[in-house]
Amino acid sequence: MGNYRFILSGGGTGGHIYPAIAIANELKSRYPKAKFLFVGAKDRMEMEKVPQAGYHIEGLWITGLQRKLTLKNVMFPIKLIHSLYNARKIVNRFKPHLVIGTGGFASGPLLKVATAKGIPCVLQEQNSFAGITNRLLKDKVQKICVAYADMEQFFPRDKIVMTGNPVRSDIVHMDIPKASALNFYGLQEGRPTLLVLGGSLGARRINQLVAQKIDAIQAMGLQVIWQCGKGYIQQYGAHNSDTVKVHAFLNDMEKAYAAADIIISRAGAGAVSELCLVGKPTVFIPSPTVAEDHQTKNAMALTQKQAAIMIHEKDLDAQFEDRFTELVASKELQRTLGDNMKEMALPHATADICDVITEILEQE
């Protein structure tokens, strides 16, 4: 056949959007005649990022529940009914052969409608602690693609397929020489390089930490590539020097990873999956504000296998300098962390997820 119609739904954060786009791209290469429709939440970043990737998207009027009583929570039942109604209209009009949910607000109503109509559905769960939307949908979908072991605590065992998280293809096939990457950033060969990542928007506490410790970091002999985020570049750009390169955003992550010897990063699902492929010793500083403390649980999945170091934000003042100094001083510890991290990499995640989808389509 090949002229399939796919709906992909997920959003709210890049961690839900980019996997959906990667899956769509792979399906498009397999089924050039296929049609694709994305469904997201109005006013969220997917409404901008999906069209940039070349796909049409429709928005639902939906938000998540807040942890405390707010006007948004009072409005939630109304938004949910409205979104279910519009999701039904979208599904009836587009008539998808299969629906893929990658988590986030909008995927709940869309997949609820699709499963009720008997349309095959696949979930992709990025985190080691499953999101509430995917947990609510688990009994009605055909398969659930996961990135971590021990997900039976959230999902039926017979529906789980261990695939990993989709990552950018340039990271999977990374082959840039380190010397070339260092030259790109104007840094020296033969001097170890620290890469600091706080996500595209930056991480306030990580930026504060690096600014506070920058002299000590350089005294250890390190040079630094520091992605501070576009909202922080005016504040921290003054630290730019011959050995500290401060960027609002790193457009070429392949070069940044190639240049790095040690990495400090948040622990979002996408970042963790990329860093496992990179296999460089990493200090994770999880964001304490994300839903259900996902980032801490993602980092713990690696620290339990001696594949990374994790320091909580609240412990940075007390622990960072000692633990970071130990890491910089020990080549053996660096090698152990990097090797163990690489063992957790799942480089063929996107293709494996699409294999699951293809198998379901062929059974229909």
HELIX and SHEET records of a PDB file:
HELIX    1   1 GLY A   14  ARG A   30  1                                  17    
HELIX    2   2 GLU A   46  GLN A   52  1                                   7    
HELIX    3   3 LEU A   71  PHE A   94  1                                  24    
HELIX    4   4 SER A  107  ALA A  116  1                                  10    
HELIX    5   5 ILE A  132  LEU A  137  1                                   6    
HELIX    6   6 MET A  151  GLN A  153  5                                   3    
HELIX    7   7 ARG A  157  LYS A  159  5                                   3    
HELIX    8   8 SER A  169  VAL A  172  1                                   4    
HELIX    9   9 LYS A  178  PHE A  184  1                                   7    
HELIX   10  10 ARG A  204  ALA A  219  1                                  16    
HELIX   11  11 ILE A  233  TYR A  236  1                                   4    
HELIX   12  12 GLY A  237  HIS A  239  5                                   3    
HELIX   13  13 MET A  253  ALA A  259  1                                   7    
HELIX   14  14 ALA A  269  VAL A  278  1                                  10    
HELIX   15  15 ALA A  291  ASP A  293  5                                   3    
HELIX   16  16 HIS A  294  THR A  303  1                                  10    
HELIX   17  17 GLU A  313  ASP A  315  5                                   3    
HELIX   18  18 LEU A  316  ALA A  329  1                                  14    
HELIX   19  19 LYS A  331  GLU A  343  1                                  13    
HELIX   20  20 ALA A  349  GLN A  363  1                                  15    
SHEET    1   A 7 ILE A  57  LEU A  60  0                                        
SHEET    2   A 7 LYS A  35  ALA A  41  1                                        
SHEET    3   A 7 ARG A   5  SER A   9  1                                        
SHEET    4   A 7 LEU A  98  GLY A 101  1                                        
SHEET    5   A 7 CYS A 121  GLU A 125  1                                        
SHEET    6   A 7 LYS A 143  VAL A 146  1                                        
SHEET    7   A 7 ILE A 160  MET A 162  1                                        
SHEET    1   B 6 VAL A 244  HIS A 247  0                                        
SHEET    2   B 6 GLN A 223  GLN A 227  1                                        
SHEET    3   B 6 THR A 193  LEU A 197  1                                        
SHEET    4   B 6 ILE A 262  SER A 265  1                                        
SHEET    5   B 6 THR A 282  PHE A 284  1                                        
SHEET    6   B 6 ILE A 309  MET A 310  1                                        
END                                                                             
